[in-house]
């Protein structure tokens, strides 16, 4: 029984690695799409599709694959633990990869992303007839928010990661509730 648990944990780790690499790729893709767009619609829809819808579909695939690898049946408790391991590994790889990519591989990408978001938002506000003083105030608030997020203290960053891990656990609970599959109580052998 201990070998089965170890094997299931190893499979959760492997699926977490694959899911994490997929999420990292999607994050980088989304960033480049937003940096390169001049459409407010694309700025709005790309993160929703690439950062929410596609990851949910990929997560469903990896969860079903994990359930199949551990024998096709698992209780709610087993499902939560294995899915949480998979999602936590995925989160760690995606987050670390994104930090490495944005700091070392493409260091100016986040600034270009911020500039494009500010420019498109400013254009949209001016097109809607807002006063330029109001637009400038809103853009300054956006810059302050970006600066606060990018230059947060260690404790603020740690708090952000802790909240993200809690969110990962909640998502694991939801997925476990959906994908748990108890073995049949009786097997007909005719």
Order of alpha helices (4+ residues) and beta strands (2+ residues): alpha-alpha-alpha-alpha-alpha-alpha-alpha
